[in-house]
Amino acid sequence: MHAIVSGAGVAGLALAGRLALDGWTVDVVERARAPRASGYLIDFFGLGFEAADRLGLLPALRAHAEWYGELRSVDASGRVRGRLPISLVEQAVAGRYLTILRPRIVEALQSSLPEGVRMRWGAQVETVHDDGARVQVLLSDGERLEADVLVGADGVGSRVRQLLWGPNEQFVRPVADLLAVAWIGDDAELSADLGSRVAMQVELDRQLVVAPLGEVGVTGFAVLRGVTPQGARSAIAGMGALGRRAVRAIREPYVDHVAQTVVERWVRGRVVLLGDACAAVSLVAGQGASLAIAGAERLAEELAWARHPSDVAAGLAAYERDWRPIVEREQARGRRAATTFAPHTRIELEANRAMWRAAAIPGVAHLVARAAGGVTKAG
Ligand SMILES: Cc1cc2nc3c(=O)[nH]c(=O)nc-3n(C[C@H](O)[C@H](O)[C@H](O)COP(=O)(O)OP(=O)(O)OC[C@H]3O[C@@H](n4cnc5c(N)ncnc54)[C@H](O)[C@@H]3O)c2cc1C
């Protein structure tokens, strides 16, 4: 059996690896010329953690993980408002948790790919013809491929979805007018000052998180309400002591509107959508990468036993039937999380600050850890 996967992101690579283990031939078509290095820290737990364990990916993910001692809430003047030991966050999910940079997840998936996966960098799907038994694809480099199934795992702005379902505006739903900016950079002084701590600042309509990466590296993440990509830098710098220091390290940031994707049907003939292409929960839900891996495993399991074209259709239908309710539940949770992430009213801001003050009370911190649901709240 043969699959073409558009997108070498988290979902596409996880699917390709699992299908190849089941004897499939997989062509992965990625628009970028090489693995993309941008992204921020991702709290990796939940369904994807368990799927990664079953897929044998945990050792590679653990090898690339970052380890922090404390999440620290600071105000605009740099004063510490609250502290949360990260061990409590880990305990809240029984240790089934790690913090990892998005590009390191992609690297780990890539390095675990078995034989049978062919990577095609710097290309994208141009046309698709589905004759009911096979799907034929013309790539931008002129090559023609034919397979049993085409998978659109090409992110929020999915190319496959645009070609077969329609324009992005129909499927991409902004969440609370939030802009996300994530970056990795160097600033030895800031890294040393942070030590093993992650610093977080929440203001009206803004959140900024900065974490050290080794001796010189730092990574940061900001969520800004009502700010354009062009205005992001000055909005972050305007957040006070941490913001002014954080912007110095911003290089080639990942900038995107916080959005979810809602697609009425994920399957069209022999073409199926996966990951953010159909099921983006958004950065503020904190489960995107985890769900991408778990969804890929689910789809692969449904296709693994297929030996005949009619099996593929049944497998695709079963994947959508079983996976959609989980995605919709996480999407609803993500929309609710938007207010904690970047409080829009004074009352919401005060509720956030009260939560941090409560973290100082012995015995209450573990409840705050559970409510925080993660250290970085991305991915
Ligand atoms: C560069 C980058 C940085 C990110 N940083 C963060 C972050 O800091 N925090 C966070 O929570 N989430 C981040 N995300 C999103 C996060 O990775 C996803 O929400 C999650 O992992 C779901 O994975 P996915 O594979 O469905 O989508 P993605 O991880 O977005 O992967 C989609 C892949 O498809 C490729 N692609 C796009 N268009 C085409 C095309 N026309 N043809 C072929 N390939 C195409 C993309 O280059 C990408 O490799 C980032 C995504 C990207 C691409």
The ligand as an ORCA input file, in Angstrom:
! r2SCAN-3c Opt
* xyz 0 1
  C       7.670     26.549     11.939
  C       6.593     26.213     12.934
  C       6.757     26.604     14.263
  C       5.750     26.315     15.202
  N       5.943     26.717     16.486
  C       5.019     26.399     17.409
  C       5.196     26.765     18.767
  O       6.152     27.424     19.133
  N       4.255     26.396     19.674
  C       3.176     25.664     19.294
  O       2.356     25.325     20.138
  N       2.974     25.306     18.019
  C       3.865     25.644     17.058
  N       3.649     25.289     15.774
  C       2.430     24.543     15.439
  C       2.518     23.114     15.946
  O       3.681     22.510     15.484
  C       1.287     22.410     15.443
  O       0.130     23.005     16.011
  C       1.181     20.961     15.850
  O       2.418     20.370     15.974
  C       0.315     20.223     14.831
  O       1.152     19.669     13.843
  P       0.853     19.570     12.293
  O       1.847     18.589     11.785
  O      -0.576     19.329     12.047
  O       1.165     21.005     11.724
  P       2.554     21.746     11.597
  O       3.469     21.358     12.689
  O       2.227     23.167     11.395
  O       3.205     21.130     10.262
  C       2.708     21.383      8.969
  C       3.828     21.117      7.987
  O       3.315     21.278      6.676
  C       4.216     22.050      5.928
  N       3.500     22.705      4.849
  C       2.779     23.852      4.898
  N       2.279     24.125      3.676
  C       2.680     23.147      2.850
  C       2.493     22.880      1.475
  N       1.818     23.719      0.677
  N       3.033     21.756      0.938
  C       3.779     20.914      1.725
  N       4.014     21.133      3.042
  C       3.468     22.224      3.594
  C       4.811     23.008      6.936
  O       6.046     23.550      6.480
  C       4.985     22.090      8.119
  O       6.194     21.374      8.071
  C       4.592     25.593     14.802
  C       4.452     25.197     13.467
  C       5.433     25.491     12.529
  C       5.268     25.041     11.101
*
